[in-house]
Amino acid sequence: MLGRNKFPITLNLKADAGRQVFLNLMKKTDVLIENMRPGALDKLGLSHDCLLETNPGLVIGNISGYGRTGPYSSLPGFGTLAEGYSGFTYLNAQPGGPPTNAPLALADYIAGIHLAFAVMIALKSQKRNVSGGQSIDVSLYEPLFSLLGPDFLTSFLTGETPQARGNELSYVMPRNNYRTRDEKWVTMSCSSEKPFARLMEMIGRPDMNADPRYNTNSARIQDENRKVVNTVIAKWVGERELDEVLDQCSKLGITIGPIASMKDIAADTHYQERRSFIDLDDPATGVPLKMPNQAFRFQATPGKVRFAGLPLGAANEVILSDLLGYTPDQIRDMTQNKVI
């Protein structure tokens, strides 16, 4: 997945010849992304200042656990630690339950997206190989922390520590997951007043629309009122099968949707029609693969996943010869000397 459309090379940066190859590559590069611990490239004689001297137009994007400054900058960074440090894991739990790690490399992915956006901004003022190069410092924890800004601000303004609410949010209600009669799950977000009123009419509780404890979102988010609303909705959903729940809610414009498993997704017609996933062969083994497509669509310049990730070093010869001009003998010598 992560190596799609990439040409992977291996390079021993501890060898003089390897560092020279790297510097030659940097002369032809617009962007370098590196995720070594701060100071690691400096020890190899490849500091950011050195790289920018080699190519004044080079944009260097660095991701590290805690950023390049501050008392924790030298600590090793892992996404799981960053998620805990950001405040995310504390809030990712059922009420009264233990903090729960994300089921994916959340901090890594979010930091990567932030860095990609920052690189695009930097390239606006860059002139290839001439000027505008700079270093970008992104930590693993700060992009995720920034998404929790409302909780941090609430804590600052009230002096109280926001607590985990499971599938809910502190400031909207209802927003939760409910189990259907056929053991499927739906997720609902219906805090706006008109959809909520239609929801109460539909499930046979119009009295709640006249009750000041429930007829506004600000009233519903109070803990005792929240419990009542959740119980009423859960009872109605639990007495019906998934298709009936979705159909009735859809007719009234109530925002609800199924919670899909990977198996559900593979069979889903919407996913299929939009080509949300694609079929490729593993270039190393020929094994058929199915994986997510690119998540954005360009109208004028559509891209595509050309090939799945290649083995490390698979593009050594192509990059060294076609891009950098090394001869077959030079490449063979570097292989023998474990430079590549």
PEBEL-V868639 format. One record per residue. RES is the residue in three letters. PSI is psi as a letter, one per 20 degrees, with the letter a starting at -180 (none if undefined). D_FIRST is the distance of its C-alpha to the first C-alpha in Angstrom with 1 decimal. Layout:
((RES,PSI,D_FIRST) (RES,PSI,D_FIRST))
This chain:
((MET,g,0.0) (LEU,i,3.8) (GLY,j,5.6) (ARG,p,5.6) (ASN,j,9.5) (LYS,q,10.4) (PHE,n,13.3) (PRO,p,13.3) (ILE,q,16.8) (THR,q,18.6) (LEU,p,21.8) (ASN,o,24.5) (LEU,i,25.7) (LYS,i,28.6) (ALA,q,30.1) (ASP,g,32.3) (ALA,h,30.9) (GLY,g,27.3) (ARG,h,28.3) (GLN,g,30.1) (VAL,g,27.1) (PHE,g,25.1) (LEU,h,28.1) (ASN,h,28.3) (LEU,h,24.7) (MET,h,25.4) (LYS,h,28.3) (LYS,j,26.1) (THR,p,23.5) (ASP,h,23.5) (VAL,p,21.1) (LEU,p,20.2) (ILE,p,17.8) (GLU,q,18.8) (ASN,k,18.5) (MET,r,21.3) (ARG,p,24.2) (PRO,p,26.9) (GLY,i,29.2) (ALA,g,26.9) (LEU,h,26.8) (ASP,g,30.6) (LYS,h,31.3) (LEU,j,29.7) (GLY,k,31.9) (LEU,l,29.2) (SER,r,30.1) (HIS,h,29.0) (ASP,g,32.6) (CYS,g,32.5) (LEU,h,29.3) (LEU,h,30.9) (GLU,h,34.0) (THR,h,32.2) (ASN,n,30.6) (PRO,i,32.3) (GLY,j,29.8) (LEU,p,26.7) (VAL,p,24.8) (ILE,o,23.5) (GLY,p,21.2) (ASN,p,21.4) (ILE,p,19.9) (SER,r,21.8) (GLY,g,22.8) (TYR,j,26.1) (GLY,r,26.4) (ARG,i,28.5) (THR,r,31.8) (GLY,r,33.6) (PRO,i,34.7) (TYR,j,31.2) (SER,h,29.6) (SER,i,29.8) (LEU,q,28.2) (PRO,q,24.7) (GLY,p,22.1) (PHE,q,19.7) (GLY,g,18.1) (THR,g,20.2) (LEU,h,23.3) (ALA,h,22.7) (GLU,h,22.4) (GLY,g,25.6) (TYR,h,27.3) (SER,i,26.4) (GLY,i,28.4) (PHE,g,25.5) (THR,h,25.7) (TYR,h,29.5) (LEU,i,29.3) (ASN,m,26.5) (ALA,r,28.9) (GLN,q,31.5) (PRO,p,35.0) (GLY,i,36.5) (GLY,r,33.5) (PRO,q,31.5) (PRO,q,28.8) (THR,p,25.4) (ASN,q,22.0) (ALA,q,19.1) (PRO,j,16.8) (LEU,r,13.7) (ALA,m,13.4) (LEU,g,15.5) (ALA,h,17.4) (ASP,g,14.5) (TYR,g,12.9) (ILE,g,16.4) (ALA,h,17.5) (GLY,g,14.7) (ILE,g,15.8) (HIS,g,19.3) (LEU,g,18.9) (ALA,g,17.4) (PHE,g,20.4) (ALA,h,22.8) (VAL,g,21.7) (MET,h,22.4) (ILE,g,25.8) (ALA,h,26.6) (LEU,i,25.9) (LYS,h,28.7) (SER,j,31.3) (GLN,q,29.9) (LYS,o,31.5) (ARG,p,29.5) (ASN,j,30.9) (VAL,g,34.0) (SER,r,33.8) (GLY,j,31.9) (GLY,q,29.6) (GLN,r,29.0) (SER,p,27.2) (ILE,p,25.2) (ASP,o,25.3) (VAL,p,22.9) (SER,r,23.1) (LEU,h,20.7) (TYR,h,23.4) (GLU,g,25.1) (PRO,g,22.6) (LEU,g,22.5) (PHE,h,26.3) (SER,h,26.9) (LEU,i,25.6) (LEU,j,28.2) (GLY,g,30.9) (PRO,h,33.1) (ASP,h,33.3) (PHE,g,34.3) (LEU,g,36.8) (THR,g,38.3) (SER,g,38.7) (PHE,g,40.5) (LEU,h,42.7) (THR,i,43.7) (GLY,j,43.6) (GLU,q,41.8) (THR,o,38.4) (PRO,p,36.1) (GLN,r,35.3) (ALA,q,32.4) (ARG,j,32.9) (GLY,c,30.2) (ASN,i,28.9) (GLU,r,31.6) (LEU,q,32.2) (SER,h,35.5) (TYR,j,36.5) (VAL,q,35.9) (MET,p,37.0) (PRO,q,36.1) (ARG,n,32.4) (ASN,r,31.4) (ASN,q,29.9) (TYR,q,32.4) (ARG,p,32.5) (THR,r,34.0) (ARG,h,36.5) (ASP,k,34.1) (GLU,k,31.9) (LYS,r,29.2) (TRP,q,28.4) (VAL,q,28.8) (THR,p,28.2) (MET,p,31.0) (SER,o,31.7) (CYS,l,35.3) (SER,i,37.1) (SER,q,38.8) (GLU,g,42.4) (LYS,g,42.8) (PRO,h,39.8) (PHE,g,40.9) (ALA,g,44.4) (ARG,h,43.3) (LEU,g,41.2) (MET,h,44.3) (GLU,g,46.5) (MET,h,44.1) (ILE,j,44.0) (GLY,k,47.8) (ARG,l,48.1) (PRO,h,49.7) (ASP,h,51.8) (MET,h,48.8) (ASN,i,48.8) (ALA,i,52.3) (ASP,p,51.7) (PRO,i,51.2) (ARG,i,49.0) (TYR,i,46.3) (ASN,j,46.9) (THR,q,45.1) (ASN,h,41.8) (SER,h,43.5) (ALA,h,45.6) (ARG,h,42.8) (ILE,i,40.7) (GLN,p,43.6) (ASP,g,42.7) (GLU,g,45.5) (ASN,h,45.0) (ARG,g,41.2) (LYS,g,41.9) (VAL,g,44.2) (VAL,g,41.9) (ASN,g,39.0) (THR,g,41.4) (VAL,g,42.8) (ILE,g,39.4) (ALA,h,38.0) (LYS,g,41.2) (TRP,g,40.9) (VAL,g,37.3) (GLY,i,37.9) (GLU,j,40.7) (ARG,q,38.6) (GLU,r,35.7) (LEU,g,32.4) (ASP,h,33.3) (GLU,g,36.7) (VAL,g,35.5) (LEU,g,33.0) (ASP,g,35.6) (GLN,g,38.4) (CYS,g,36.5) (SER,g,35.1) (LYS,h,38.6) (LEU,j,39.7) (GLY,k,36.8) (ILE,p,35.8) (THR,o,32.2) (ILE,q,30.6) (GLY,r,27.5) (PRO,q,26.0) (ILE,o,23.6) (ALA,q,21.0) (SER,r,19.2) (MET,h,16.0) (LYS,g,18.5) (ASP,g,20.4) (ILE,g,17.6) (ALA,h,16.9) (ALA,i,20.6) (ASP,p,21.1) (THR,h,22.8) (HIS,g,21.9) (TYR,g,18.2) (GLN,g,18.9) (GLU,h,21.3) (ARG,i,19.2) (ARG,l,16.2) (SER,h,14.2) (PHE,q,11.8) (ILE,r,11.7) (ASP,p,12.2) (LEU,r,10.9) (ASP,q,12.0) (ASP,o,10.4) (PRO,h,12.3) (ALA,h,13.6) (THR,i,14.9) (GLY,j,15.2) (VAL,p,14.1) (PRO,p,13.4) (LEU,q,10.1) (LYS,p,10.1) (MET,r,7.4) (PRO,q,8.5) (ASN,r,10.0) (GLN,q,10.8) (ALA,j,13.1) (PHE,q,16.1) (ARG,o,18.4) (PHE,p,20.6) (GLN,g,23.9) (ALA,h,25.1) (THR,m,22.1) (PRO,p,19.2) (GLY,a,16.0) (LYS,q,13.4) (VAL,o,10.0) (ARG,h,11.9) (PHE,q,9.7) (ALA,r,6.5) (GLY,p,6.2) (LEU,q,9.9) (PRO,q,11.9) (LEU,p,13.6) (GLY,i,16.7) (ALA,h,15.9) (ALA,j,17.0) (ASN,g,20.0) (GLU,g,22.6) (VAL,g,21.4) (ILE,g,21.1) (LEU,h,24.3) (SER,g,26.4) (ASP,h,25.4) (LEU,g,24.8) (LEU,i,27.0) (GLY,j,29.6) (TYR,q,29.8) (THR,r,31.7) (PRO,h,30.7) (ASP,g,33.3) (GLN,g,31.9) (ILE,g,28.3) (ARG,g,29.9) (ASP,g,31.9) (MET,h,28.9) (THR,g,27.2) (GLN,h,30.4) (ASN,j,30.9) (LYS,k,27.4) (VAL,h,26.8) (ILE,none,23.5))
